[in-house]
Amino acid sequence: MYTLKEAANILGVSSSTLRRWEKEGKITSTRTSGGHRRYTTEDLSNVNKNKVKNPKMTIGYCRVSSSDQKDDLKRQVKMLVNIALLMVTLSKLLKI
């Protein structure tokens, strides 16, 4: 059994995200006599399966503070696109 913090670390999310997922019914936990959450390996595995089914997640974004920085924004977008293409190529090579 894993504590809230341990489970969050394993899943790569914050403790508050894990609490929210529980409220949304995306994960279940059992409670100790003191009311603390505990997660089983099966609980964590089920969440990972759902993450694979719905793999959309923000891994980066581009932002500038004014419209005068359009060139900076274009440069950021180009860099993120190149990184994404590199990640796709690497995942194909590694067959992930």
PDB file as gemmi writes it, atoms N, CA and C in Angstrom:
CRYST1    1.000    1.000    1.000  90.00  90.00  90.00 P 1                      
ATOM      1  N   MET A   1       0.846  -1.178   0.000  1.00  0.00           N  
ATOM      2  CA  MET A   1       0.000   0.000   0.000  1.00  0.00           C  
ATOM      3  C   MET A   1       0.893   1.244   0.000  1.00  0.00           C  
ATOM      4  N   TYR A   2       0.452   2.236  -0.729  1.00  0.00           N  
ATOM      5  CA  TYR A   2       1.224   3.465  -0.865  1.00  0.00           C  
ATOM      6  C   TYR A   2       0.481   4.628  -0.228  1.00  0.00           C  
ATOM      7  N   THR A   3       1.230   5.551   0.352  1.00  0.00           N  
ATOM      8  CA  THR A   3       0.638   6.773   0.889  1.00  0.00           C  
ATOM      9  C   THR A   3       0.281   7.688  -0.276  1.00  0.00           C  
ATOM     10  N   LEU A   4      -0.428   8.757   0.023  1.00  0.00           N  
ATOM     11  CA  LEU A   4      -0.796   9.734  -1.001  1.00  0.00           C  
ATOM     12  C   LEU A   4       0.452  10.279  -1.694  1.00  0.00           C  
ATOM     13  N   LYS A   5       1.437  10.667  -0.911  1.00  0.00           N  
ATOM     14  CA  LYS A   5       2.664  11.239  -1.475  1.00  0.00           C  
ATOM     15  C   LYS A   5       3.414  10.221  -2.333  1.00  0.00           C  
ATOM     16  N   GLU A   6       3.516   8.992  -1.850  1.00  0.00           N  
ATOM     17  CA  GLU A   6       4.215   7.950  -2.608  1.00  0.00           C  
ATOM     18  C   GLU A   6       3.499   7.665  -3.932  1.00  0.00           C  
ATOM     19  N   ALA A   7       2.180   7.560  -3.873  1.00  0.00           N  
ATOM     20  CA  ALA A   7       1.404   7.287  -5.086  1.00  0.00           C  
ATOM     21  C   ALA A   7       1.542   8.430  -6.084  1.00  0.00           C  
ATOM     22  N   ALA A   8       1.492   9.663  -5.588  1.00  0.00           N  
ATOM     23  CA  ALA A   8       1.642  10.824  -6.466  1.00  0.00           C  
ATOM     24  C   ALA A   8       3.008  10.810  -7.144  1.00  0.00           C  
ATOM     25  N   ASN A   9       4.049  10.488  -6.397  1.00  0.00           N  
ATOM     26  CA  ASN A   9       5.399  10.417  -6.970  1.00  0.00           C  
ATOM     27  C   ASN A   9       5.494   9.328  -8.030  1.00  0.00           C  
ATOM     28  N   ILE A  10       4.903   8.181  -7.761  1.00  0.00           N  
ATOM     29  CA  ILE A  10       4.938   7.078  -8.721  1.00  0.00           C  
ATOM     30  C   ILE A  10       4.244   7.471 -10.021  1.00  0.00           C  
ATOM     31  N   LEU A  11       3.107   8.172  -9.900  1.00  0.00           N  
ATOM     32  CA  LEU A  11       2.335   8.561 -11.085  1.00  0.00           C  
ATOM     33  C   LEU A  11       2.861   9.835 -11.737  1.00  0.00           C  
ATOM     34  N   GLY A  12       3.759  10.530 -11.060  1.00  0.00           N  
ATOM     35  CA  GLY A  12       4.319  11.756 -11.621  1.00  0.00           C  
ATOM     36  C   GLY A  12       3.355  12.923 -11.588  1.00  0.00           C  
ATOM     37  N   VAL A  13       2.502  12.966 -10.563  1.00  0.00           N  
ATOM     38  CA  VAL A  13       1.543  14.060 -10.407  1.00  0.00           C  
ATOM     39  C   VAL A  13       1.651  14.604  -8.990  1.00  0.00           C  
ATOM     40  N   SER A  14       0.968  15.707  -8.737  1.00  0.00           N  
ATOM     41  CA  SER A  14       0.972  16.269  -7.388  1.00  0.00           C  
ATOM     42  C   SER A  14      -0.066  15.565  -6.521  1.00  0.00           C  
ATOM     43  N   SER A  15       0.071  15.736  -5.227  1.00  0.00           N  
ATOM     44  CA  SER A  15      -0.896  15.150  -4.294  1.00  0.00           C  
ATOM     45  C   SER A  15      -2.291  15.716  -4.530  1.00  0.00           C  
ATOM     46  N   SER A  16      -2.361  17.012  -4.836  1.00  0.00           N  
ATOM     47  CA  SER A  16      -3.678  17.624  -5.080  1.00  0.00           C  
ATOM     48  C   SER A  16      -4.324  17.051  -6.338  1.00  0.00           C  
ATOM     49  N   THR A  17      -3.529  16.729  -7.349  1.00  0.00           N  
ATOM     50  CA  THR A  17      -4.074  16.095  -8.557  1.00  0.00           C  
ATOM     51  C   THR A  17      -4.645  14.731  -8.218  1.00  0.00           C  
ATOM     52  N   LEU A  18      -3.939  13.989  -7.401  1.00  0.00           N  
ATOM     53  CA  LEU A  18      -4.414  12.663  -7.005  1.00  0.00           C  
ATOM     54  C   LEU A  18      -5.715  12.765  -6.212  1.00  0.00           C  
ATOM     55  N   ARG A  19      -5.828  13.758  -5.329  1.00  0.00           N  
ATOM     56  CA  ARG A  19      -7.078  13.970  -4.582  1.00  0.00           C  
ATOM     57  C   ARG A  19      -8.221  14.311  -5.540  1.00  0.00           C  
ATOM     58  N   ARG A  20      -7.923  15.179  -6.519  1.00  0.00           N  
ATOM     59  CA  ARG A  20      -8.948  15.570  -7.497  1.00  0.00           C  
ATOM     60  C   ARG A  20      -9.392  14.366  -8.310  1.00  0.00           C  
ATOM     61  N   TRP A  21      -8.444  13.538  -8.747  1.00  0.00           N  
ATOM     62  CA  TRP A  21      -8.790  12.338  -9.507  1.00  0.00           C  
ATOM     63  C   TRP A  21      -9.700  11.429  -8.695  1.00  0.00           C  
ATOM     64  N   GLU A  22      -9.452  11.370  -7.392  1.00  0.00           N  
ATOM     65  CA  GLU A  22     -10.303  10.532  -6.546  1.00  0.00           C  
ATOM     66  C   GLU A  22     -11.726  11.096  -6.500  1.00  0.00           C  
ATOM     67  N   LYS A  23     -11.846  12.418  -6.368  1.00  0.00           N  
ATOM     68  CA  LYS A  23     -13.172  13.054  -6.379  1.00  0.00           C  
ATOM     69  C   LYS A  23     -13.885  12.806  -7.701  1.00  0.00           C  
ATOM     70  N   GLU A  24     -13.120  12.787  -8.799  1.00  0.00           N  
ATOM     71  CA  GLU A  24     -13.688  12.572 -10.134  1.00  0.00           C  
ATOM     72  C   GLU A  24     -13.930  11.097 -10.430  1.00  0.00           C  
ATOM     73  N   GLY A  25     -13.509  10.214  -9.537  1.00  0.00           N  
ATOM     74  CA  GLY A  25     -13.713   8.782  -9.720  1.00  0.00           C  
ATOM     75  C   GLY A  25     -12.691   8.110 -10.616  1.00  0.00           C  
ATOM     76  N   LYS A  26     -11.573   8.784 -10.881  1.00  0.00           N  
ATOM     77  CA  LYS A  26     -10.538   8.217 -11.749  1.00  0.00           C  
ATOM     78  C   LYS A  26      -9.634   7.238 -11.013  1.00  0.00           C  
ATOM     79  N   ILE A  27      -9.639   7.302  -9.691  1.00  0.00           N  
ATOM     80  CA  ILE A  27      -8.831   6.400  -8.875  1.00  0.00           C  
ATOM     81  C   ILE A  27      -9.566   6.162  -7.561  1.00  0.00           C  
ATOM     82  N   THR A  28      -9.334   5.016  -6.985  1.00  0.00           N  
ATOM     83  CA  THR A  28      -9.924   4.719  -5.678  1.00  0.00           C  
ATOM     84  C   THR A  28      -8.810   4.550  -4.659  1.00  0.00           C  
ATOM     85  N   SER A  29      -9.180   4.738  -3.420  1.00  0.00           N  
ATOM     86  CA  SER A  29      -8.224   4.522  -2.334  1.00  0.00           C  
ATOM     87  C   SER A  29      -8.975   3.910  -1.165  1.00  0.00           C  
ATOM     88  N   THR A  30      -8.215   3.363  -0.256  1.00  0.00           N  
ATOM     89  CA  THR A  30      -8.795   2.929   1.008  1.00  0.00           C  
ATOM     90  C   THR A  30      -8.306   3.904   2.058  1.00  0.00           C  
ATOM     91  N   ARG A  31      -9.000   3.955   3.167  1.00  0.00           N  
ATOM     92  CA  ARG A  31      -8.617   4.878   4.236  1.00  0.00           C  
ATOM     93  C   ARG A  31      -8.156   4.104   5.462  1.00  0.00           C  
ATOM     94  N   THR A  32      -7.155   4.655   6.104  1.00  0.00           N  
ATOM     95  CA  THR A  32      -6.701   4.070   7.362  1.00  0.00           C  
ATOM     96  C   THR A  32      -7.686   4.466   8.458  1.00  0.00           C  
ATOM     97  N   SER A  33      -7.508   3.922   9.631  1.00  0.00           N  
ATOM     98  CA  SER A  33      -8.387   4.291  10.751  1.00  0.00           C  
ATOM     99  C   SER A  33      -8.268   5.777  11.075  1.00  0.00           C  
ATOM    100  N   GLY A  34      -7.133   6.373  10.734  1.00  0.00           N  
ATOM    101  CA  GLY A  34      -6.932   7.811  10.940  1.00  0.00           C  
ATOM    102  C   GLY A  34      -7.429   8.663   9.783  1.00  0.00           C  
ATOM    103  N   GLY A  35      -7.986   8.013   8.743  1.00  0.00           N  
ATOM    104  CA  GLY A  35      -8.538   8.750   7.606  1.00  0.00           C  
ATOM    105  C   GLY A  35      -7.555   9.049   6.493  1.00  0.00           C  
ATOM    106  N   HIS A  36      -6.358   8.494   6.574  1.00  0.00           N  
ATOM    107  CA  HIS A  36      -5.352   8.740   5.538  1.00  0.00           C  
ATOM    108  C   HIS A  36      -5.580   7.814   4.342  1.00  0.00           C  
ATOM    109  N   ARG A  37      -5.338   8.349   3.150  1.00  0.00           N  
ATOM    110  CA  ARG A  37      -5.512   7.562   1.929  1.00  0.00           C  
ATOM    111  C   ARG A  37      -4.376   6.562   1.758  1.00  0.00           C  
ATOM    112  N   ARG A  38      -4.736   5.393   1.234  1.00  0.00           N  
ATOM    113  CA  ARG A  38      -3.752   4.380   0.860  1.00  0.00           C  
ATOM    114  C   ARG A  38      -4.150   3.830  -0.501  1.00  0.00           C  
ATOM    115  N   TYR A  39      -3.151   3.621  -1.343  1.00  0.00           N  
ATOM    116  CA  TYR A  39      -3.381   3.158  -2.711  1.00  0.00           C  
ATOM    117  C   TYR A  39      -2.669   1.833  -2.926  1.00  0.00           C  
ATOM    118  N   THR A  40      -3.326   0.932  -3.627  1.00  0.00           N  
ATOM    119  CA  THR A  40      -2.711  -0.353  -3.960  1.00  0.00           C  
ATOM    120  C   THR A  40      -2.008  -0.236  -5.305  1.00  0.00           C  
ATOM    121  N   THR A  41      -1.189  -1.215  -5.606  1.00  0.00           N  
ATOM    122  CA  THR A  41      -0.535  -1.275  -6.916  1.00  0.00           C  
ATOM    123  C   THR A  41      -1.588  -1.350  -8.014  1.00  0.00           C  
ATOM    124  N   GLU A  42      -2.664  -2.074  -7.756  1.00  0.00           N  
ATOM    125  CA  GLU A  42      -3.748  -2.190  -8.737  1.00  0.00           C  
ATOM    126  C   GLU A  42      -4.413  -0.834  -8.982  1.00  0.00           C  
ATOM    127  N   ASP A  43      -4.630  -0.042  -7.918  1.00  0.00           N  
ATOM    128  CA  ASP A  43      -5.203   1.301  -8.073  1.00  0.00           C  
ATOM    129  C   ASP A  43      -4.339   2.140  -9.012  1.00  0.00           C  
ATOM    130  N   LEU A  44      -3.036   2.100  -8.791  1.00  0.00           N  
ATOM    131  CA  LEU A  44      -2.109   2.898  -9.599  1.00  0.00           C  
ATOM    132  C   LEU A  44      -2.045   2.375 -11.025  1.00  0.00           C  
ATOM    133  N   SER A  45      -2.096   1.075 -11.185  1.00  0.00           N  
ATOM    134  CA  SER A  45      -2.063   0.471 -12.512  1.00  0.00           C  
ATOM    135  C   SER A  45      -3.287   0.877 -13.322  1.00  0.00           C  
ATOM    136  N   ASN A  46      -4.456   0.901 -12.682  1.00  0.00           N  
ATOM    137  CA  ASN A  46      -5.683   1.297 -13.379  1.00  0.00           C  
ATOM    138  C   ASN A  46      -5.613   2.738 -13.858  1.00  0.00           C  
ATOM    139  N   VAL A  47      -5.016   3.613 -13.062  1.00  0.00           N  
ATOM    140  CA  VAL A  47      -4.866   5.010 -13.480  1.00  0.00           C  
ATOM    141  C   VAL A  47      -3.940   5.089 -14.675  1.00  0.00           C  
ATOM    142  N   ASN A  48      -2.838   4.347 -14.660  1.00  0.00           N  
ATOM    143  CA  ASN A  48      -1.907   4.355 -15.792  1.00  0.00           C  
ATOM    144  C   ASN A  48      -2.574   3.849 -17.061  1.00  0.00           C  
ATOM    145  N   LYS A  49      -3.441   2.847 -16.961  1.00  0.00           N  
ATOM    146  CA  LYS A  49      -4.165   2.355 -18.135  1.00  0.00           C  
ATOM    147  C   LYS A  49      -5.043   3.451 -18.705  1.00  0.00           C  
ATOM    148  N   ASN A  50      -5.711   4.213 -17.838  1.00  0.00           N  
ATOM    149  CA  ASN A  50      -6.555   5.309 -18.297  1.00  0.00           C  
ATOM    150  C   ASN A  50      -5.728   6.415 -18.930  1.00  0.00           C  
ATOM    151  N   LYS A  51      -4.531   6.661 -18.404  1.00  0.00           N  
ATOM    152  CA  LYS A  51      -3.662   7.682 -18.988  1.00  0.00           C  
ATOM    153  C   LYS A  51      -3.225   7.275 -20.391  1.00  0.00           C  
ATOM    154  N   VAL A  52      -3.034   5.968 -20.619  1.00  0.00           N  
ATOM    155  CA  VAL A  52      -2.645   5.488 -21.945  1.00  0.00           C  
ATOM    156  C   VAL A  52      -3.826   5.614 -22.908  1.00  0.00           C  
ATOM    157  N   LYS A  53      -5.039   5.341 -22.430  1.00  0.00           N  
ATOM    158  CA  LYS A  53      -6.223   5.470 -23.282  1.00  0.00           C  
ATOM    159  C   LYS A  53      -6.453   6.923 -23.679  1.00  0.00           C  
ATOM    160  N   ASN A  54      -6.171   7.843 -22.781  1.00  0.00           N  
ATOM    161  CA  ASN A  54      -6.370   9.267 -23.009  1.00  0.00           C  
ATOM    162  C   ASN A  54      -5.043   9.992 -22.814  1.00  0.00           C  
ATOM    163  N   PRO A  55      -4.134   9.874 -23.794  1.00  0.00           N  
ATOM    164  CA  PRO A  55      -2.783  10.378 -23.580  1.00  0.00           C  
ATOM    165  C   PRO A  55      -2.617  11.888 -23.721  1.00  0.00           C  
ATOM    166  N   LYS A  56      -3.711  12.643 -23.888  1.00  0.00           N  
ATOM    167  CA  LYS A  56      -3.564  14.086 -24.044  1.00  0.00           C  
ATOM    168  C   LYS A  56      -3.091  14.707 -22.741  1.00  0.00           C  
ATOM    169  N   MET A  57      -2.011  15.431 -22.838  1.00  0.00           N  
ATOM    170  CA  MET A  57      -1.541  16.182 -21.693  1.00  0.00           C  
ATOM    171  C   MET A  57      -0.606  17.271 -22.189  1.00  0.00           C  
ATOM    172  N   THR A  58      -0.602  18.374 -21.513  1.00  0.00           N  
ATOM    173  CA  THR A  58       0.260  19.479 -21.888  1.00  0.00           C  
ATOM    174  C   THR A  58       1.653  19.213 -21.339  1.00  0.00           C  
ATOM    175  N   ILE A  59       2.617  19.190 -22.235  1.00  0.00           N  
ATOM    176  CA  ILE A  59       3.991  18.980 -21.789  1.00  0.00           C  
ATOM    177  C   ILE A  59       4.829  20.234 -21.983  1.00  0.00           C  
ATOM    178  N   GLY A  60       4.263  21.217 -22.623  1.00  0.00           N  
ATOM    179  CA  GLY A  60       4.955  22.474 -22.823  1.00  0.00           C  
ATOM    180  C   GLY A  60       4.024  23.461 -23.488  1.00  0.00           C  
ATOM    181  N   TYR A  61       4.314  24.713 -23.351  1.00  0.00           N  
ATOM    182  CA  TYR A  61       3.508  25.718 -24.019  1.00  0.00           C  
ATOM    183  C   TYR A  61       4.371  26.934 -24.311  1.00  0.00           C  
ATOM    184  N   CYS A  62       3.855  27.778 -25.182  1.00  0.00           N  
ATOM    185  CA  CYS A  62       4.582  28.981 -25.572  1.00  0.00           C  
ATOM    186  C   CYS A  62       3.810  30.193 -25.084  1.00  0.00           C  
ATOM    187  N   ARG A  63       4.553  31.194 -24.658  1.00  0.00           N  
ATOM    188  CA  ARG A  63       3.890  32.377 -24.135  1.00  0.00           C  
ATOM    189  C   ARG A  63       4.838  33.563 -24.201  1.00  0.00           C  
ATOM    190  N   VAL A  64       4.265  34.719 -24.502  1.00  0.00           N  
ATOM    191  CA  VAL A  64       4.999  35.976 -24.418  1.00  0.00           C  
ATOM    192  C   VAL A  64       4.115  36.971 -23.678  1.00  0.00           C  
ATOM    193  N   SER A  65       4.710  38.048 -23.213  1.00  0.00           N  
ATOM    194  CA  SER A  65       3.948  38.994 -22.399  1.00  0.00           C  
ATOM    195  C   SER A  65       3.342  40.146 -23.193  1.00  0.00           C  
ATOM    196  N   SER A  66       3.725  40.304 -24.451  1.00  0.00           N  
ATOM    197  CA  SER A  66       3.127  41.379 -25.251  1.00  0.00           C  
ATOM    198  C   SER A  66       3.134  40.997 -26.730  1.00  0.00           C  
ATOM    199  N   SER A  67       2.288  41.687 -27.487  1.00  0.00           N  
ATOM    200  CA  SER A  67       2.207  41.400 -28.924  1.00  0.00           C  
ATOM    201  C   SER A  67       3.476  41.830 -29.660  1.00  0.00           C  
ATOM    202  N   ASP A  68       4.289  42.643 -29.019  1.00  0.00           N  
ATOM    203  CA  ASP A  68       5.560  43.060 -29.626  1.00  0.00           C  
ATOM    204  C   ASP A  68       6.563  41.907 -29.710  1.00  0.00           C  
ATOM    205  N   GLN A  69       6.259  40.811 -29.054  1.00  0.00           N  
ATOM    206  CA  GLN A  69       7.190  39.686 -28.995  1.00  0.00           C  
ATOM    207  C   GLN A  69       6.763  38.534 -29.903  1.00  0.00           C  
ATOM    208  N   LYS A  70       6.075  38.859 -31.003  1.00  0.00           N  
ATOM    209  CA  LYS A  70       5.607  37.806 -31.911  1.00  0.00           C  
ATOM    210  C   LYS A  70       6.746  36.941 -32.429  1.00  0.00           C  
ATOM    211  N   ASP A  71       7.870  37.547 -32.727  1.00  0.00           N  
ATOM    212  CA  ASP A  71       9.012  36.772 -33.222  1.00  0.00           C  
ATOM    213  C   ASP A  71       9.511  35.789 -32.164  1.00  0.00           C  
ATOM    214  N   ASP A  72       9.505  36.221 -30.906  1.00  0.00           N  
ATOM    215  CA  ASP A  72       9.897  35.317 -29.814  1.00  0.00           C  
ATOM    216  C   ASP A  72       8.924  34.148 -29.719  1.00  0.00           C  
ATOM    217  N   LEU A  73       7.634  34.440 -29.873  1.00  0.00           N  
ATOM    218  CA  LEU A  73       6.618  33.391 -29.806  1.00  0.00           C  
ATOM    219  C   LEU A  73       6.797  32.393 -30.949  1.00  0.00           C  
ATOM    220  N   LYS A  74       7.041  32.891 -32.147  1.00  0.00           N  
ATOM    221  CA  LYS A  74       7.262  32.003 -33.298  1.00  0.00           C  
ATOM    222  C   LYS A  74       8.481  31.112 -33.067  1.00  0.00           C  
ATOM    223  N   ARG A  75       9.522  31.684 -32.486  1.00  0.00           N  
ATOM    224  CA  ARG A  75      10.731  30.913 -32.192  1.00  0.00           C  
ATOM    225  C   ARG A  75      10.436  29.824 -31.163  1.00  0.00           C  
ATOM    226  N   GLN A  76       9.663  30.163 -30.143  1.00  0.00           N  
ATOM    227  CA  GLN A  76       9.296  29.179 -29.122  1.00  0.00           C  
ATOM    228  C   GLN A  76       8.475  28.041 -29.724  1.00  0.00           C  
ATOM    229  N   VAL A  77       7.508  28.398 -30.569  1.00  0.00           N  
ATOM    230  CA  VAL A  77       6.661  27.382 -31.203  1.00  0.00           C  
ATOM    231  C   VAL A  77       7.516  26.451 -32.051  1.00  0.00           C  
ATOM    232  N   LYS A  78       8.417  27.031 -32.839  1.00  0.00           N  
ATOM    233  CA  LYS A  78       9.283  26.225 -33.699  1.00  0.00           C  
ATOM    234  C   LYS A  78      10.134  25.264 -32.863  1.00  0.00           C  
ATOM    235  N   MET A  79      10.647  25.749 -31.741  1.00  0.00           N  
ATOM    236  CA  MET A  79      11.476  24.907 -30.889  1.00  0.00           C  
ATOM    237  C   MET A  79      10.652  23.754 -30.305  1.00  0.00           C  
ATOM    238  N   LEU A  80       9.433  24.029 -29.855  1.00  0.00           N  
ATOM    239  CA  LEU A  80       8.588  22.969 -29.299  1.00  0.00           C  
ATOM    240  C   LEU A  80       8.202  21.947 -30.358  1.00  0.00           C  
ATOM    241  N   VAL A  81       7.918  22.405 -31.563  1.00  0.00           N  
ATOM    242  CA  VAL A  81       7.591  21.478 -32.652  1.00  0.00           C  
ATOM    243  C   VAL A  81       8.787  20.573 -32.937  1.00  0.00           C  
ATOM    244  N   ASN A  82       9.974  21.149 -32.976  1.00  0.00           N  
ATOM    245  CA  ASN A  82      11.180  20.349 -33.215  1.00  0.00           C  
ATOM    246  C   ASN A  82      11.410  19.327 -32.100  1.00  0.00           C  
ATOM    247  N   ILE A  83      11.173  19.739 -30.872  1.00  0.00           N  
ATOM    248  CA  ILE A  83      11.321  18.805 -29.746  1.00  0.00           C  
ATOM    249  C   ILE A  83      10.303  17.679 -29.861  1.00  0.00           C  
ATOM    250  N   ALA A  84       9.056  18.016 -30.207  1.00  0.00           N  
ATOM    251  CA  ALA A  84       8.013  16.994 -30.354  1.00  0.00           C  
ATOM    252  C   ALA A  84       8.375  16.005 -31.456  1.00  0.00           C  
ATOM    253  N   LEU A  85       8.871  16.509 -32.579  1.00  0.00           N  
ATOM    254  CA  LEU A  85       9.275  15.622 -33.673  1.00  0.00           C  
ATOM    255  C   LEU A  85      10.424  14.710 -33.246  1.00  0.00           C  
ATOM    256  N   LEU A  86      11.352  15.256 -32.494  1.00  0.00           N  
ATOM    257  CA  LEU A  86      12.461  14.454 -31.980  1.00  0.00           C  
ATOM    258  C   LEU A  86      11.951  13.357 -31.045  1.00  0.00           C  
ATOM    259  N   MET A  87      10.998  13.698 -30.193  1.00  0.00           N  
ATOM    260  CA  MET A  87      10.432  12.707 -29.264  1.00  0.00           C  
ATOM    261  C   MET A  87       9.714  11.594 -30.023  1.00  0.00           C  
ATOM    262  N   VAL A  88       8.978  11.945 -31.072  1.00  0.00           N  
ATOM    263  CA  VAL A  88       8.291  10.931 -31.879  1.00  0.00           C  
ATOM    264  C   VAL A  88       9.313  10.008 -32.523  1.00  0.00           C  
ATOM    265  N   THR A  89      10.361  10.588 -33.091  1.00  0.00           N  
ATOM    266  CA  THR A  89      11.410   9.796 -33.729  1.00  0.00           C  
ATOM    267  C   THR A  89      12.080   8.862 -32.724  1.00  0.00           C  
ATOM    268  N   LEU A  90      12.405   9.386 -31.551  1.00  0.00           N  
ATOM    269  CA  LEU A  90      13.040   8.556 -30.525  1.00  0.00           C  
ATOM    270  C   LEU A  90      12.122   7.436 -30.055  1.00  0.00           C  
ATOM    271  N   SER A  91      10.843   7.732 -29.878  1.00  0.00           N  
ATOM    272  CA  SER A  91       9.925   6.685 -29.416  1.00  0.00           C  
ATOM    273  C   SER A  91       9.771   5.590 -30.463  1.00  0.00           C  
ATOM    274  N   LYS A  92       9.816   5.966 -31.748  1.00  0.00           N  
ATOM    275  CA  LYS A  92       9.758   4.947 -32.805  1.00  0.00           C  
ATOM    276  C   LYS A  92      11.023   4.094 -32.805  1.00  0.00           C  
ATOM    277  N   LEU A  93      12.170   4.744 -32.637  1.00  0.00           N  
ATOM    278  CA  LEU A  93      13.431   4.006 -32.610  1.00  0.00           C  
ATOM    279  C   LEU A  93      13.506   3.064 -31.413  1.00  0.00           C  
ATOM    280  N   LEU A  94      12.993   3.532 -30.285  1.00  0.00           N  
ATOM    281  CA  LEU A  94      13.026   2.723 -29.065  1.00  0.00           C  
ATOM    282  C   LEU A  94      11.812   1.814 -28.944  1.00  0.00           C  
ATOM    283  N   LYS A  95      10.873   1.972 -29.881  1.00  0.00           N  
ATOM    284  CA  LYS A  95       9.630   1.183 -29.912  1.00  0.00           C  
ATOM    285  C   LYS A  95       8.872   1.267 -28.599  1.00  0.00           C  
ATOM    286  N   ILE A  96       8.680   2.495 -28.149  1.00  0.00           N  
ATOM    287  CA  ILE A  96       7.939   2.741 -26.903  1.00  0.00           C  
ATOM    288  C   ILE A  96       6.457   2.827 -27.216  1.00  0.00           C  
TER     289      ILE A  96                                                      
END                                                                             
